[in-house]
């Protein structure tokens, strides 16, 4: 879910001139893209997060290359190893997701 949030107010001479809003994701979201920027057809694929050798969360990709971890808050507090696996458990991609991330892209 995307939320709008006021990050700061622009003030001049004690008068609020504008509010600068920002969109933010509430849960860690993974986007899997081809080299040309188009999403992979990821129906049947899962994203798996690993921390210290233990699987901490697994979620399904939709058919448009997006996976949302409902149990992992954004911004993430720690780094994770991310694996993209097919329905047979074959690992297609492995990436490191750093701390302080809302959305992470797998390209290729």
N, CA, C and O atoms as a printed pandas DataFrame, in Angstrom:
     atom_number atom_name residue_name chain_id  residue_number  x_coord  y_coord  z_coord
0              1         N          UNK        A               1    0.834   -1.171    0.000
1              2        CA          UNK        A               1    0.000    0.000    0.000
2              3         C          UNK        A               1    0.882    1.238    0.000
3              4         O          UNK        A               1    1.855    1.307    0.751
4              5         N          UNK        A               2    0.559    2.195   -0.816
5              6        CA          UNK        A               2    1.302    3.438   -0.902
6              7         C          UNK        A               2    0.590    4.483   -0.056
7              8         O          UNK        A               2   -0.630    4.631   -0.130
8              9         N          UNK        A               3    1.367    5.208    0.751
9             10        CA          UNK        A               3    0.801    6.256    1.599
10            11         C          UNK        A               3    1.428    7.588    1.229
11            12         O          UNK        A               3    2.607    7.643    0.879
12            13         N          UNK        A               4    0.650    8.665    1.303
13            14        CA          UNK        A               4    1.195   10.006    1.159
14            15         C          UNK        A               4    1.560   10.528    2.530
15            16         O          UNK        A               4    0.864   10.250    3.507
16            17         N          UNK        A               5    2.631   11.272    2.614
17            18        CA          UNK        A               5    3.076   11.777    3.906
18            19         C          UNK        A               5    3.766   13.115    3.692
19            20         O          UNK        A               5    4.556   13.266    2.761
20            21         N          UNK        A               6    3.474   14.076    4.540
21            22        CA          UNK        A               6    4.162   15.354    4.480
22            23         C          UNK        A               6    5.538   15.183    5.092
23            24         O          UNK        A               6    5.668   14.776    6.246
24            25         N          UNK        A               7    6.565   15.495    4.313
25            26        CA          UNK        A               7    7.931   15.379    4.808
26            27         C          UNK        A               7    8.428   16.685    5.419
27            28         O          UNK        A               7    9.107   16.680    6.446
28            29         N          UNK        A               8    8.088   17.792    4.785
29            30        CA          UNK        A               8    8.533   19.080    5.314
30            31         C          UNK        A               8    7.625   20.180    4.782
31            32         O          UNK        A               8    6.943   20.019    3.771
32            33         N          UNK        A               9    7.637   21.287    5.484
33            34        CA          UNK        A               9    6.897   22.468    5.072
34            35         C          UNK        A               9    7.893   23.518    4.607
35            36         O          UNK        A               9    8.959   23.671    5.203
36            37         N          UNK        A              10    7.556   24.237    3.553
37            38        CA          UNK        A              10    8.383   25.337    3.080
38            39         C          UNK        A              10    7.817   26.608    3.704
39            40         O          UNK        A              10    6.669   26.974    3.456
40            41         N          UNK        A              11    8.636   27.277    4.518
41            42        CA          UNK        A              11    8.179   28.438    5.278
42            43         C          UNK        A              11    9.027   29.656    4.916
43            44         O          UNK        A              11   10.245   29.557    4.772
44            45         N          UNK        A              12    8.365   30.806    4.770
45            46        CA          UNK        A              12    9.069   32.061    4.524
46            47         C          UNK        A              12    8.408   33.145    5.362
47            48         O          UNK        A              12    7.206   33.384    5.250
48            49         N          UNK        A              13    9.185   33.784    6.184
49            50        CA          UNK        A              13    8.663   34.864    7.012
50            51         C          UNK        A              13    7.542   34.417    7.941
51            52         O          UNK        A              13    6.620   35.185    8.216
52            53         N          UNK        A              14    7.615   33.177    8.424
53            54        CA          UNK        A              14    6.600   32.663    9.336
54            55         C          UNK        A              14    5.334   32.174    8.660
55            56         O          UNK        A              14    4.411   31.716    9.334
56            57         N          UNK        A              15    5.278   32.263    7.333
57            58        CA          UNK        A              15    4.088   31.843    6.588
58            59         C          UNK        A              15    4.395   30.560    5.808
59            60         O          UNK        A              15    5.407   30.479    5.112
60            61         N          UNK        A              16    3.508   29.553    5.929
61            62        CA          UNK        A              16    3.690   28.299    5.202
62            63         C          UNK        A              16    3.396   28.547    3.731
63            64         O          UNK        A              16    2.280   28.921    3.372
64            65         N          UNK        A              17    4.398   28.339    2.875
65            66        CA          UNK        A              17    4.232   28.545    1.438
66            67         C          UNK        A              17    3.703   27.291    0.751
67            68         O          UNK        A              17    2.844   27.375   -0.127
68            69         N          UNK        A              18    4.211   26.142    1.147
69            70        CA          UNK        A              18    3.759   24.889    0.540
70            71         C          UNK        A              18    4.149   23.717    1.419
71            72         O          UNK        A              18    5.023   23.825    2.279
72            73         N          UNK        A              19    3.491   22.606    1.187
73            74        CA          UNK        A              19    3.854   21.361    1.847
74            75         C          UNK        A              19    4.389   20.439    0.767
75            76         O          UNK        A              19    3.782   20.285   -0.292
76            77         N          UNK        A              20    5.517   19.834    1.042
77            78        CA          UNK        A              20    6.135   18.914    0.092
78            79         C          UNK        A              20    5.733   17.505    0.499
79            80         O          UNK        A              20    6.114   17.036    1.571
80            81         N          UNK        A              21    4.968   16.827   -0.347
81            82        CA          UNK        A              21    4.494   15.487   -0.039
82            83         C          UNK        A              21    5.355   14.449   -0.740
83            84         O          UNK        A              21    6.013   14.728   -1.742
84            85         N          UNK        A              22    5.332   13.264   -0.192
85            86        CA          UNK        A              22    6.100   12.159   -0.760
86            87         C          UNK        A              22    5.279   10.887   -0.680
87            88         O          UNK        A              22    4.551   10.674    0.289
88            89         N          UNK        A              23    5.391   10.043   -1.687
89            90        CA          UNK        A              23    4.783    8.724   -1.650
90            91         C          UNK        A              23    5.763    7.780   -0.984
91            92         O          UNK        A              23    6.976    7.895   -1.156
92            93         N          UNK        A              24    5.217    6.843   -0.217
93            94        CA          UNK        A              24    6.105    5.849    0.380
94            95         C          UNK        A              24    5.371    4.528    0.481
95            96         O          UNK        A              24    4.156    4.481    0.669
96            97         N          UNK        A              25    6.135    3.457    0.353
97            98        CA          UNK        A              25    5.602    2.119    0.482
98            99         C          UNK        A              25    5.661    1.710    1.949
99           100         O          UNK        A              25    6.627    2.026    2.643
100          101         N          UNK        A              26    4.642    1.015    2.421
101          102        CA          UNK        A              26    4.627    0.594    3.820
102          103         C          UNK        A              26    5.264   -0.777    4.022
103          104         O          UNK        A              26    5.639   -1.121    5.142
104          105         N          UNK        A              27    5.389   -1.556    2.964
105          106        CA          UNK        A              27    5.980   -2.900    3.030
106          107         C          UNK        A              27    7.033   -3.041    1.937
107          108         O          UNK        A              27    6.943   -2.406    0.886
108          109         N          UNK        A              28    8.045   -3.892    2.201
109          110        CA          UNK        A              28    9.085   -4.137    1.213
110          111         C          UNK        A              28    8.463   -4.719   -0.049
111          112         O          UNK        A              28    7.712   -5.693    0.006
112          113         N          UNK        A              29    8.784   -4.111   -1.180
113          114        CA          UNK        A              29    8.239   -4.521   -2.476
114          115         C          UNK        A              29    9.400   -4.817   -3.421
115          116         O          UNK        A              29   10.370   -4.062   -3.486
116          117         N          UNK        A              30    9.287   -5.921   -4.150
117          118        CA          UNK        A              30   10.307   -6.338   -5.117
118          119         C          UNK        A              30    9.719   -6.217   -6.513
119          120         O          UNK        A              30    8.579   -6.620   -6.744
120          121         N          UNK        A              31   10.494   -5.662   -7.450
121          122        CA          UNK        A              31   10.077   -5.552   -8.846
122          123         C          UNK        A              31   11.132   -6.250   -9.692
123          124         O          UNK        A              31   12.319   -5.937   -9.599
124          125         N          UNK        A              32   10.691   -7.206  -10.526
125          126        CA          UNK        A              32   11.610   -7.969  -11.376
126          127         C          UNK        A              32   11.406   -7.522  -12.816
127          128         O          UNK        A              32   10.334   -7.718  -13.390
128          129         N          UNK        A              33   12.449   -6.916  -13.402
129          130        CA          UNK        A              33   12.373   -6.335  -14.740
130          131         C          UNK        A              33   13.364   -6.990  -15.690
131          132         O          UNK        A              33   14.420   -7.470  -15.279
132          133         N          UNK        A              34   13.001   -6.999  -16.970
133          134        CA          UNK        A              34   13.926   -7.418  -18.010
134          135         C          UNK        A              34   14.923   -6.285  -18.259
135          136         O          UNK        A              34   14.730   -5.174  -17.765
136          137         N          UNK        A              35   15.968   -6.552  -19.009
137          138        CA          UNK        A              35   16.975   -5.531  -19.319
138          139         C          UNK        A              35   16.372   -4.311  -20.009
139          140         O          UNK        A              35   16.871   -3.198  -19.839
140          141         N          UNK        A              36   15.303   -4.504  -20.785
141          142        CA          UNK        A              36   14.680   -3.395  -21.513
142          143         C          UNK        A              36   13.668   -2.618  -20.670
143          144         O          UNK        A              36   13.021   -1.699  -21.172
144          145         N          UNK        A              37   13.529   -2.979  -19.396
145          146        CA          UNK        A              37   12.628   -2.261  -18.502
146          147         C          UNK        A              37   11.237   -2.840  -18.395
147          148         O          UNK        A              37   10.456   -2.417  -17.544
148          149         N          UNK        A              38   10.909   -3.808  -19.248
149          150        CA          UNK        A              38    9.603   -4.464  -19.160
150          151         C          UNK        A              38    9.614   -5.494  -18.038
151          152         O          UNK        A              38   10.641   -6.123  -17.782
152          153         N          UNK        A              39    8.481   -5.670  -17.369
153          154        CA          UNK        A              39    8.445   -6.663  -16.290
154          155         C          UNK        A              39    8.491   -8.087  -16.832
155          156         O          UNK        A              39    7.995   -8.363  -17.924
156          157         N          UNK        A              40    9.090   -8.986  -16.060
157          158        CA          UNK        A              40    9.027  -10.404  -16.371
158          159         C          UNK        A              40    7.605  -10.896  -16.127
159          160         O          UNK        A              40    6.895  -10.350  -15.283
160          161         N          UNK        A              41    7.190  -11.920  -16.858
161          162        CA          UNK        A              41    5.948  -12.626  -16.517
162          163         C          UNK        A              41    6.345  -13.609  -15.426
163          164         O          UNK        A              41    6.901  -14.672  -15.704
164          165         N          UNK        A              42    6.055  -13.247  -14.190
165          166        CA          UNK        A              42    6.538  -13.996  -13.039
166          167         C          UNK        A              42    5.456  -14.837  -12.381
167          168         O          UNK        A              42    5.567  -15.182  -11.204
168          169         N          UNK        A              43    4.406  -15.172  -13.133
169          170        CA          UNK        A              43    3.367  -16.053  -12.586
170          171         C          UNK        A              43    4.025  -17.357  -12.154
171          172         O          UNK        A              43    4.775  -17.962  -12.920
172          173         N          UNK        A              44    3.744  -17.787  -10.928
173          174        CA          UNK        A              44    4.313  -19.023  -10.403
174          175         C          UNK        A              44    5.644  -18.853   -9.695
175          176         O          UNK        A              44    6.158  -19.810   -9.117
176          177         N          UNK        A              45    6.215  -17.655   -9.728
177          178        CA          UNK        A              45    7.488  -17.412   -9.047
178          179         C          UNK        A              45    7.236  -16.897   -7.631
179          180         O          UNK        A              45    6.203  -16.294   -7.342
180          181         N          UNK        A              46    8.210  -17.153   -6.762
181          182        CA          UNK        A              46    8.160  -16.664   -5.382
182          183         C          UNK        A              46    9.427  -15.869   -5.086
183          184         O          UNK        A              46   10.478  -16.094   -5.686
184          185         N          UNK        A              47    9.302  -14.943   -4.157
185          186        CA          UNK        A              47   10.459  -14.211   -3.638
186          187         C          UNK        A              47   10.684  -14.699   -2.221
187          188         O          UNK        A              47    9.745  -14.818   -1.434
188          189         N          UNK        A              48   11.934  -14.978   -1.907
189          190        CA          UNK        A              48   12.284  -15.524   -0.589
190          191         C          UNK        A              48   13.344  -14.621    0.031
191          192         O          UNK        A              48   14.369  -14.346   -0.594
192          193         N          UNK        A              49   13.102  -14.160    1.259
193          194        CA          UNK        A              49   14.074  -13.339    1.990
194          195         C          UNK        A              49   14.791  -14.195    3.024
195          196         O          UNK        A              49   14.170  -14.957    3.765
196          197         N          UNK        A              50   16.111  -14.052    3.057
197          198        CA          UNK        A              50   16.945  -14.840    3.966
198          199         C          UNK        A              50   17.794  -13.876    4.793
199          200         O          UNK        A              50   18.353  -12.911    4.272
200          201         N          UNK        A              51   17.876  -14.158    6.079
201          202        CA          UNK        A              51   18.709  -13.359    6.995
202          203         C          UNK        A              51   19.462  -14.325    7.894
203          204         O          UNK        A              51   18.849  -15.162    8.558
204          205         N          UNK        A              52   20.787  -14.218    7.922
205          206        CA          UNK        A              52   21.634  -15.101    8.740
206          207         C          UNK        A              52   21.352  -16.576    8.472
207          208         O          UNK        A              52   21.310  -17.385    9.399
208          209         N          UNK        A              53   21.157  -16.922    7.197
209          210        CA          UNK        A              53   20.956  -18.312    6.816
210          211         C          UNK        A              53   19.555  -18.861    7.045
211          212         O          UNK        A              53   19.298  -20.027    6.743
212          213         N          UNK        A              54   18.642  -18.048    7.573
213          214        CA          UNK        A              54   17.269  -18.485    7.852
214          215         C          UNK        A              54   16.289  -17.758    6.934
215          216         O          UNK        A              54   16.385  -16.546    6.744
216          217         N          UNK        A              55   15.347  -18.510    6.368
217          218        CA          UNK        A              55   14.286  -17.896    5.567
218          219         C          UNK        A              55   13.364  -17.155    6.522
219          220         O          UNK        A              55   12.811  -17.758    7.441
220          221         N          UNK        A              56   13.190  -15.839    6.312
221          222        CA          UNK        A              56   12.360  -15.038    7.206
222          223         C          UNK        A              56   11.010  -14.679    6.587
223          224         O          UNK        A              56   10.067  -14.354    7.309
224          225         N          UNK        A              57   10.905  -14.734    5.236
225          226        CA          UNK        A              57    9.632  -14.421    4.587
226          227         C          UNK        A              57    9.643  -14.953    3.160
227          228         O          UNK        A              57   10.679  -14.986    2.496
228          229         N          UNK        A              58    8.463  -15.367    2.708
229          230        CA          UNK        A              58    8.268  -15.828    1.326
230          231         C          UNK        A              58    6.958  -15.222    0.835
231          232         O          UNK        A              58    5.968  -15.185    1.566
232          233         N          UNK        A              59    6.961  -14.747   -0.408
233          234        CA          UNK        A              59    5.727  -14.214   -0.991
234          235         C          UNK        A              59    5.707  -14.514   -2.486
235          236         O          UNK        A              59    6.751  -14.751   -3.093
236          237         N          UNK        A              60    4.528  -14.503   -3.065
237          238        CA          UNK        A              60    4.342  -14.765   -4.497
238          239         C          UNK        A              60    4.586  -13.503   -5.316
239          240         O          UNK        A              60    4.219  -12.407   -4.893
240          241         N          UNK        A              61    5.201  -13.652   -6.479
241          242        CA          UNK        A              61    5.208  -12.592   -7.480
242          243         C          UNK        A              61    3.864  -12.623   -8.189
243          244         O          UNK        A              61    3.289  -13.694   -8.383
244          245         N          UNK        A              62    3.358  -11.459   -8.575
245          246        CA          UNK        A              62    2.201  -11.458   -9.461
246          247         C          UNK        A              62    2.720  -11.641  -10.890
247          248         O          UNK        A              62    3.929  -11.738  -11.098
248          249         N          UNK        A              63    1.836  -11.686  -11.855
249          250        CA          UNK        A              63    2.291  -11.942  -13.229
250          251         C          UNK        A              63    2.971  -10.736  -13.866
251          252         O          UNK        A              63    3.452  -10.828  -14.996
252          253         N          UNK        A              64    3.020   -9.602  -13.158
253          254        CA          UNK        A              64    3.646   -8.385  -13.679
254          255         C          UNK        A              64    5.007   -8.099  -13.040
255          256         O          UNK        A              64    5.537   -6.999  -13.189
256          257         N          UNK        A              65    5.571   -9.069  -12.338
257          258        CA          UNK        A              65    6.907   -8.910  -11.791
258          259         C          UNK        A              65    6.987   -8.221  -10.447
259          260         O          UNK        A              65    8.055   -7.741  -10.067
260          261         N          UNK        A              66    5.874   -8.158   -9.709
261          262        CA          UNK        A              66    5.861   -7.464   -8.415
262          263         C          UNK        A              66    5.567   -8.451   -7.293
263          264         O          UNK        A              66    4.653   -9.270   -7.392
264          265         N          UNK        A              67    6.355   -8.361   -6.224
265          266        CA          UNK        A              67    6.132   -9.171   -5.020
266          267         C          UNK        A              67    6.167   -8.227   -3.819
267          268         O          UNK        A              67    7.072   -7.400   -3.698
268          269         N          UNK        A              68    5.183   -8.354   -2.936
269          270        CA          UNK        A              68    5.087   -7.493   -1.743
270          271         C          UNK        A              68    5.148   -8.370   -0.494
271          272         O          UNK        A              68    4.339   -9.281   -0.316
272          273         N          UNK        A              69    6.119   -8.077    0.360
273          274        CA          UNK        A              69    6.262   -8.817    1.614
274          275         C          UNK        A              69    5.386   -8.160    2.675
275          276         O          UNK        A              69    5.732   -7.094    3.183
276          277         N          UNK        A              70    4.271   -8.771    3.011
277          278        CA          UNK        A              70    3.322   -8.167    3.952
278          279         C          UNK        A              70    3.850   -8.119    5.383
279          280         O          UNK        A              70    3.309   -7.391    6.215
280          281         N          UNK        A              71    4.897   -8.883    5.677
281          282        CA          UNK        A              71    5.430   -8.920    7.045
282          283         C          UNK        A              71    6.741   -8.144    7.216
283          284         O          UNK        A              71    7.300   -8.110    8.312
284          285         N          UNK        A              72    7.234   -7.523    6.141
285          286        CA          UNK        A              72    8.506   -6.791    6.198
286          287         C          UNK        A              72    8.230   -5.306    5.993
287          288         O          UNK        A              72    7.867   -4.875    4.899
288          289         N          UNK        A              73    8.409   -4.529    7.061
289          290        CA          UNK        A              73    8.176   -3.085    6.989
290          291         C          UNK        A              73    9.190   -2.404    6.081
291          292         O          UNK        A              73   10.329   -2.850    5.946
292          293         N          UNK        A              74    8.752   -1.319    5.467
293          294        CA          UNK        A              74    9.661   -0.436    4.734
294          295         C          UNK        A              74    9.727    0.860    5.529
295          296         O          UNK        A              74    8.702    1.339    6.013
296          297         N          UNK        A              75   10.819    1.387    5.659
297          298        CA          UNK        A              75   12.150    1.068    5.222
298          299         C          UNK        A              75   12.648   -0.142    6.007
299          300         O          UNK        A              75   12.384   -0.287    7.200
300          301         N          UNK        A              76   13.383   -1.012    5.294
301          302        CA          UNK        A              76   13.931   -2.179    5.981
302          303         C          UNK        A              76   14.985   -1.725    6.985
303          304         O          UNK        A              76   15.658   -0.716    6.779
304          305         N          UNK        A              77   15.118   -2.471    8.057
305          306        CA          UNK        A              77   16.091   -2.119    9.106
306          307         C          UNK        A              77   17.413   -2.865    8.949
307          308         O          UNK        A              77   18.447   -2.428    9.454
308          309         N          UNK        A              78   17.368   -3.989    8.246
309          310        CA          UNK        A              78   18.561   -4.827    8.073
310          311         C          UNK        A              78   18.662   -5.229    6.603
311          312         O          UNK        A              78   17.721   -5.048    5.830
312          313         N          UNK        A              79   19.813   -5.774    6.234
313          314        CA          UNK        A              79   19.972   -6.289    4.871
314          315         C          UNK        A              79   19.457   -7.731    4.808
315          316         O          UNK        A              79   19.423   -8.440    5.814
316          317         N          UNK        A              80   19.061   -8.140    3.607
317          318        CA          UNK        A              80   18.564   -9.495    3.370
318          319         C          UNK        A              80   19.201  -10.060    2.116
319          320         O          UNK        A              80   19.663   -9.313    1.253
320          321         N          UNK        A              81   19.225  -11.370    2.020
321          322        CA          UNK        A              81   19.492  -12.044    0.756
322          323         C          UNK        A              81   18.133  -12.358    0.149
323          324         O          UNK        A              81   17.265  -12.935    0.805
324          325         N          UNK        A              82   17.957  -11.975   -1.106
325          326        CA          UNK        A              82   16.713  -12.201   -1.826
326          327         C          UNK        A              82   16.937  -13.283   -2.867
327          328         O          UNK        A              82   17.903  -13.230   -3.628
328          329         N          UNK        A              83   16.043  -14.267   -2.900
329          330        CA          UNK        A              83   16.077  -15.287   -3.945
330          331         C          UNK        A              83   14.754  -15.265   -4.692
331          332         O          UNK        A              83   13.685  -15.232   -4.084
332          333         N          UNK        A              84   14.838  -15.285   -6.028
333          334        CA          UNK        A              84   13.661  -15.426   -6.876
334          335         C          UNK        A              84   13.647  -16.875   -7.349
335          336         O          UNK        A              84   14.569  -17.318   -8.034
336          337         N          UNK        A              85   12.595  -17.617   -6.983
337          338        CA          UNK        A              85   12.532  -19.054   -7.266
338          339         C          UNK        A              85   11.258  -19.389   -8.037
339          340         O          UNK        A              85   10.229  -18.734   -7.875
340          341         N          UNK        A              86   11.345  -20.420   -8.877
341          342        CA          UNK        A              86   10.155  -20.850   -9.617
342          343         C          UNK        A              86    9.334  -21.832   -8.781
343          344         O          UNK        A              86    9.678  -22.121   -7.635
344          345         N          UNK        A              87    8.252  -22.338   -9.360
345          346        CA          UNK        A              87    7.343  -23.221   -8.620
346          347         C          UNK        A              87    7.980  -24.556   -8.240
347          348         O          UNK        A              87    7.461  -25.263   -7.376
348          349         N          UNK        A              88    9.104  -24.910   -8.879
349          350        CA          UNK        A              88    9.826  -26.140   -8.542
350          351         C          UNK        A              88   10.933  -25.900   -7.517
351          352         O          UNK        A              88   11.636  -26.834   -7.132
352          353         N          UNK        A              89   11.089  -24.653   -7.076
353          354        CA          UNK        A              89   12.118  -24.337   -6.104
354          355         C          UNK        A              89   13.479  -24.019   -6.704
355          356         O          UNK        A              89   14.458  -23.862   -5.974
356          357         N          UNK        A              90   13.548  -23.923   -8.035
357          358        CA          UNK        A              90   14.807  -23.592   -8.702
358          359         C          UNK        A              90   15.078  -22.099   -8.527
359          360         O          UNK        A              90   14.229  -21.269   -8.853
360          361         N          UNK        A              91   16.257  -21.759   -8.014
361          362        CA          UNK        A              91   16.622  -20.360   -7.795
362          363         C          UNK        A              91   17.064  -19.746   -9.123
363          364         O          UNK        A              91   18.024  -20.209   -9.739
364          365         N          UNK        A              92   16.357  -18.699   -9.561
365          366        CA          UNK        A              92   16.686  -18.005  -10.804
366          367         C          UNK        A              92   17.598  -16.805  -10.571
367          368         O          UNK        A              92   18.485  -16.543  -11.384
368          369         N          UNK        A              93   17.400  -16.076   -9.484
369          370        CA          UNK        A              93   18.213  -14.909   -9.171
370          371         C          UNK        A              93   18.458  -14.849   -7.657
371          372         O          UNK        A              93   17.599  -15.225   -6.860
372          373         N          UNK        A              94   19.633  -14.375   -7.287
373          374        CA          UNK        A              94   19.972  -14.110   -5.891
374          375         C          UNK        A              94   20.573  -12.720   -5.835
375          376         O          UNK        A              94   21.499  -12.406   -6.583
376          377         N          UNK        A              95   20.049  -11.891   -4.951
377          378        CA          UNK        A              95   20.526  -10.512   -4.793
378          379         C          UNK        A              95   20.604  -10.166   -3.316
379          380         O          UNK        A              95   19.958  -10.809   -2.489
380          381         N          UNK        A              96   21.393   -9.151   -2.983
381          382        CA          UNK        A              96   21.452   -8.622   -1.630
382          383         C          UNK        A              96   20.629   -7.346   -1.570
383          384         O          UNK        A              96   20.887   -6.398   -2.311
384          385         N          UNK        A              97   19.644   -7.323   -0.691
385          386        CA          UNK        A              97   18.812   -6.141   -0.472
386          387         C          UNK        A              97   19.399   -5.404    0.727
387          388         O          UNK        A              97   19.402   -5.940    1.835
388          389         N          UNK        A              98   19.898   -4.183    0.526
389          390        CA          UNK        A              98   20.497   -3.459    1.654
390          391         C          UNK        A              98   19.444   -2.950    2.639
391          392         O          UNK        A              98   18.251   -2.945    2.335
392          393         N          UNK        A              99   19.889   -2.530    3.801
393          394        CA          UNK        A              99   18.995   -1.904    4.778
394          395         C          UNK        A              99   18.510   -0.564    4.232
395          396         O          UNK        A              99   19.133    0.020    3.345
396          397         N          UNK        A             100   17.379   -0.080    4.779
397          398        CA          UNK        A             100   16.779    1.209    4.453
398          399         C          UNK        A             100   16.230    1.255    3.028
399          400         O          UNK        A             100   16.444    2.225    2.301
400          401         N          UNK        A             101   15.517    0.190    2.637
401          402        CA          UNK        A             101   14.951    0.073    1.295
402          403         C          UNK        A             101   13.434   -0.087    1.387
403          404         O          UNK        A             101   12.928   -0.771    2.276
404          405         N          UNK        A             102   12.713    0.551    0.460
405          406        CA          UNK        A             102   11.262    0.373    0.324
406          407         C          UNK        A             102   10.952   -0.555   -0.849
407          408         O          UNK        A             102   10.130   -1.465   -0.749
408          409         N          UNK        A             103   11.641   -0.291   -1.973
409          410        CA          UNK        A             103   11.440   -1.061   -3.200
410          411         C          UNK        A             103   12.801   -1.476   -3.722
411          412         O          UNK        A             103   13.745   -0.685   -3.739
412          413         N          UNK        A             104   12.890   -2.738   -4.152
413          414        CA          UNK        A             104   14.145   -3.253   -4.684
414          415         C          UNK        A             104   13.865   -3.855   -6.054
415          416         O          UNK        A             104   12.891   -4.589   -6.222
416          417         N          UNK        A             105   14.719   -3.549   -7.043
417          418        CA          UNK        A             105   14.546   -4.061   -8.395
418          419         C          UNK        A             105   15.558   -5.125   -8.741
419          420         O          UNK        A             105   16.754   -4.969   -8.497
420          421         N          UNK        A             106   15.067   -6.214   -9.315
421          422        CA          UNK        A             106   15.923   -7.233   -9.919
422          423         C          UNK        A             106   15.895   -6.938  -11.409
423          424         O          UNK        A             106   14.825   -6.936  -12.018
424          425         N          UNK        A             107   17.047   -6.689  -12.002
425          426        CA          UNK        A             107   17.102   -6.387  -13.431
426          427         C          UNK        A             107   17.819   -7.530  -14.116
427          428         O          UNK        A             107   18.958   -7.861  -13.787
428          429         N          UNK        A             108   17.129   -8.128  -15.078
429          430        CA          UNK        A             108   17.694   -9.254  -15.811
430          431         C          UNK        A             108   17.266  -10.580  -15.270
431          432         O          UNK        A             108   17.669  -11.619  -15.794
